[in-house]
Amino acid sequence: MEWTSQQKSLLEFVKKKHGDQKRKYTGAPYWTHLVAVATIVKPYAPEGVEIALCHDLFEDTSCGEEELLSLLTEAGYTNEKANMILHGALELTDQFVPENYPELNRKERKKREAVRLGEISALAQTVKYADLIDNSSSIIKEDPGFARIYLSEKQDILNVMRAGNPTLLKRCEKIID
């Protein structure tokens, strides 16, 4: 994938923030997942590439909103574009996590998260489709037992997350089915 100078700066920032994190099943550097999601989303929503690169920042790193905004403006993004990227990354950050809802079991947290994801922007939903495609491929291949649970949870998300790019949604549904 060809990267603009701004995207290259963002990618380097994301790599640094994710540090030594590895993909669970492959052991590859975590940032390779972010690049895969960006690559999947680009033909369907080129404006979602940066959101794809940032979609796990707030969930998996110490990065804060101001830090991301600062990097984006330093990299040359307009305030409007920087805020759009920030908003998309925030929309894709899980809210119903054990730390926030220790009284809820996994099933209930996932159910509530699915409802929330059904209400996010069409662009963020499109990026989420790409994320689901990349994650599902490795989980199906490497952990078939967990894949049954995972795919059921993701089907619940797709049942309500219908506003994104319809072609990518169909591609995602094919994998989840």
Steps between C-alpha positions, in 0.01 A plus 500: 500500500625847418504740792486879499764679709230573758397134514864395533539731799182361655610141437836563670318655797262203524791254478674681783187512717430127452866429577579131543137383492452186292207342320359219714509216251781596266748679725534770232544860616157635593523789255481251211132453591444876475663509156290202391179675609607820321579301185162325509305822556682722247316390181162543672562813709840665440416759765495215753868403464613718791214383720604143424855577611370653825208272578670321792708789635280596793415141585848349488748781570554794732418745220256773594277714282718812527812302410338363186363841399841656553672238284239538225537878483881473511479252211309759297140389529243778505309550824189362331676184379682453833171524689334257259781246560478550876122461498521180294763351732286584801192345339696176451632486856316234700293653776356188659823358639544314832674799659197723434232236562637237742147399594421387144606167356663474157174415324319806637796733430523376141124542455514861619809572291319369191209739563746789541684411178168504315479872579848614391569681173490324165872565452589347837277201421685453171832495686351253750402268212866500390610433858261207528625357170863510610435369851266224387747357252767436763259378768328253265837363390676489838225439759194323356353434845496868598405594144147366556448739794677788328306465174169485686587826679601662172179387334312685774699811410433465128127456566486862622801660332350559155594858405853442368612428146260232369760319288743464790211399726415215261866392496503504880173307524639232271794442735289514817246254355 
